[in-house]
Amino acid sequence: MSIFKDCDIRGIVGEELNEEKMRLLGQAFASLLPEGAKIVVGGDVRLHTPSLKEALIQGVMEAGGVVLELGVVPTPLFYFAIDHLKAQGGLMVTASHNPPQYNGVKIAWAARPPHPEDIKAIAHKVIHKEVRTTPHKERILFSLEEEYLSFLARLLPLPYKSLHVVVDCGSGCYSPLAPRFLRDLGYTVTPLFCEMDGAFPRRSPNPSQAVNLRALSATIHETAADVGLAFDGDGDRVVFVADNGKVLEGEESMIFFIRQHLSRFPIPQKFIYDFKCSSIVAQEIKRFHGIPIPERSGHAYIKNRLREENALMAGELSGHYFFRELQRDDGLYAGALFLFYLSTMETSLSEYLKTFPSFVITPDIRIPIKGRENLLSLLPETLREGQVSQLDGLRVEWEDGWALIRPSVTEPVYTLRFEGKSEEVIPHLVHRFLHAFPHVEEEVLRKIHRIEEKQTMPDGR
């Protein structure tokens, strides 16, 4: 698979990414901007990030870019730095939530997020080595942690009452910043895995899988905390855990914001959500007099749509939350805003969740693309009925549910999801969708069965 994804660049270090390729990437990006353009460069905590980042910086300078270098920073701070320093663009060395063997580059322009065409333009320059070379080299070091935290603090209201929060940074980039920031806002904080370590020894950098948050749930129980926050490796995602240890589904977190955030603004307001969401998200947006707008998954797609629509907010199942006032996603801002709204309630989060509509939906079912490269193009020809949408992969809706298959924007896998009116209908939806591909159908059903078995075991193992 190519390292050039729809929204960013991602690959396994040593196999797909190395210092020479990173140097070319930096040179290619800078060559798309005028000579002398200011380019912010940051990096995450991964063990190979320092050498890859240095190679990237050398490439930017070789093409005449002025490097505004940050240290180890969360991606939201990197975005802030582009605005704060009035740079023309930026490159963030990170693989976000991917396992430790991965790394990559997130790309940003001053006025907008990247489009797939931007990634293709960079890929073309890297592959054909059509890059600019200049003797002029300049780099300037910046430390903007305090400026970033002050910026967020000015936007956030103080809590109505103090909450006890367990903050799980997963050894990632927010480790030194998130606990301190939330304490300064007035919350009681118990830190968990808040020592930066690019090997991610305590848990996976992906918090959107509940299995990775067992320690957080246990700590909430042990400390009688009100809520837990879990960040991904580079800090642009956040996942919420209730006082009873329950990890909130992406839809539940979105409904929380729909009810608490959307309802505080003049109607109607637009809310963007990714296409994988349960139907209840759109229903709740309408119930609170909002305008639901679906968009394909991927942080760049949703960020661009937020700007185009001037939407109040956007949410993605993986834990990205985007806000009009920021014009982007920010895990710490989303987490602090969630805490503020929770502080205004007299009920606990676990009790509040009982008021949410129920829904029956599978989590992401991931299957390798390798050997099935034509699956997505062949599937439409095999469908016997249903309403088809190809906004993001292929989604088919029937009266009793829907099915979705789409290629991941970060990994060489297909992601499938199924939602039905009951648990019993899910296998029938899988068969209706994949009947022409029995081996794929069998693999998907087997994965769903394994997930169900884990969910019914007392300790989740």
Secondary structure as GFF3:
##gff-version 3
##sequence-region A 1 461
A	DSSP	beta_strand	9	12	.	.	.	ID=ss1
A	DSSP	alpha_helix	19	31	.	.	.	ID=ss2
A	DSSP	beta_strand	38	43	.	.	.	ID=ss3
A	DSSP	alpha_helix	49	62	.	.	.	ID=ss4
A	DSSP	beta_strand	66	72	.	.	.	ID=ss5
A	DSSP	alpha_helix	75	84	.	.	.	ID=ss6
A	DSSP	beta_strand	89	93	.	.	.	ID=ss7
A	DSSP	beta_strand	102	109	.	.	.	ID=ss8
A	DSSP	alpha_helix	116	128	.	.	.	ID=ss9
A	DSSP	beta_strand	138	141	.	.	.	ID=ss10
A	DSSP	alpha_helix	145	155	.	.	.	ID=ss11
A	DSSP	beta_strand	164	168	.	.	.	ID=ss12
A	DSSP	alpha_helix	178	185	.	.	.	ID=ss13
A	DSSP	beta_strand	188	192	.	.	.	ID=ss14
A	DSSP	three_ten_helix	210	213	.	.	.	ID=ss15
A	DSSP	alpha_helix	214	223	.	.	.	ID=ss16
A	DSSP	beta_strand	227	231	.	.	.	ID=ss17
A	DSSP	beta_strand	238	242	.	.	.	ID=ss18
A	DSSP	alpha_helix	250	260	.	.	.	ID=ss19
A	DSSP	three_ten_helix	262	264	.	.	.	ID=ss20
A	DSSP	beta_strand	270	274	.	.	.	ID=ss21
A	DSSP	alpha_helix	279	287	.	.	.	ID=ss22
A	DSSP	beta_strand	291	295	.	.	.	ID=ss23
A	DSSP	alpha_helix	299	309	.	.	.	ID=ss24
A	DSSP	beta_strand	313	315	.	.	.	ID=ss25
A	DSSP	beta_strand	321	323	.	.	.	ID=ss26
A	DSSP	beta_strand	328	329	.	.	.	ID=ss27
A	DSSP	alpha_helix	331	343	.	.	.	ID=ss28
A	DSSP	alpha_helix	349	353	.	.	.	ID=ss29
A	DSSP	beta_strand	360	361	.	.	.	ID=ss30
A	DSSP	beta_strand	365	368	.	.	.	ID=ss31
A	DSSP	alpha_helix	375	382	.	.	.	ID=ss32
A	DSSP	beta_strand	387	389	.	.	.	ID=ss33
A	DSSP	beta_strand	394	398	.	.	.	ID=ss34
A	DSSP	beta_strand	401	407	.	.	.	ID=ss35
A	DSSP	beta_strand	413	420	.	.	.	ID=ss36
A	DSSP	three_ten_helix	423	425	.	.	.	ID=ss37
A	DSSP	alpha_helix	426	434	.	.	.	ID=ss38
A	DSSP	alpha_helix	438	456	.	.	.	ID=ss39
###
